[in-house]
């Protein structure tokens, strides 16, 4: 491995460890490996099963249950957003900024929509004592 590649990998590992510590998560070996797969490719949408497959391909010794636990922990800590499509399919989004999605029903692909492209003209009042924390719009297309 070249010195430049080693330095880049070490820098990336340090940044990932700091990202986990910043949300009070211990950077375990499995969390670090999964975080590298998740955040090392820029903004993406991934299912637990796809991440599990990527982990196995990368030689990460992890169970599907551990992948689910890590994804839910990262989501609870604000590192990911879970996008629920139906009762059997959820995606985890590395882009936690305000935005919406197109869901392509035939291919199962998600695509970001800038939040400014969706206009809400009127929302119902939240139940008494509560406030709206976020609006998630998923527009389904038959592609």
C-alpha positions, -999 to +999 in steps of 0.1 A: +000+000+000+014+034-009+022+060+017-004+084+003-031+057+004-021+047+040-023+084+050-057+089+033-071+057+050-058+068+084-072+103+080-106+088+070-106+064+100-098+093+123-126+114+109-150+085+112-140+078+148-144+115+156-179+115+139-190+086+161-175+101+193-192+134+185-226+117+190-214+097+220-208+064+202-178+043+208-160+036+175-159-002+177-143-021+149-177-031+134-192+004+137-161+018+120-163-007+092-200+000+086-195+037+089-168+036+063-191+017+039-219+041+046-202+075+046-172+067+024-193+069-008-209+103-003-247+108+000-265+075-006-296+055+001-291+019+013-311-009+027-298-030+056-296-060+034-275-041+008-251-028+035-248-064+049-239-076+014-214-048+009-199-056+043-195-093+035-179-084+001-155-061+019-145-089+043-162-074+074-172-101+098-207-089+108-242-103+112-273-089+096-287-082+131-255-061+139-261-042+106-296-034+116-286-024+151-258-001+138-282+015+113-308+022+139-282+035+164-267+058+137-303+070+129-311+076+165-279+097+169-288+118+138-261+104+115-287+088+091-324+093+082-346+063+078-370+064+048-398+039+052-413+029+018-437+003+031-439-023+059-412-044+043-387-018+029-367+009+046-337+028+032-311+046+053-301+080+039-266+095+046-280+129+037-296+142+069-302+177+055-338+187+049-350+171+016-375+148+000-374+118-023-386+103-055-391+065-051-388+045-084-412+016-078-399-007-105-362-004-097-365+004-060-342+034-063-345+066-042-335+100-055-332+132-035-355+161-042-343+195-029-367+206-002-373+239-020-388+220-049-417+208-028-442+234-015-465+228+014-493+254+013-512+242+044-505+217+071-530+205+097-523+217+132-502+192+152-520+175+181-522+197+212-489+201+230-469+188+201-451+204+172-442+192+137-405+182+138-400+172+101-420+166+070-409+137+048-424+135+013-418+104-009-432+108-044-436+074-060-429+071-098-434+040-119-398+039-132 
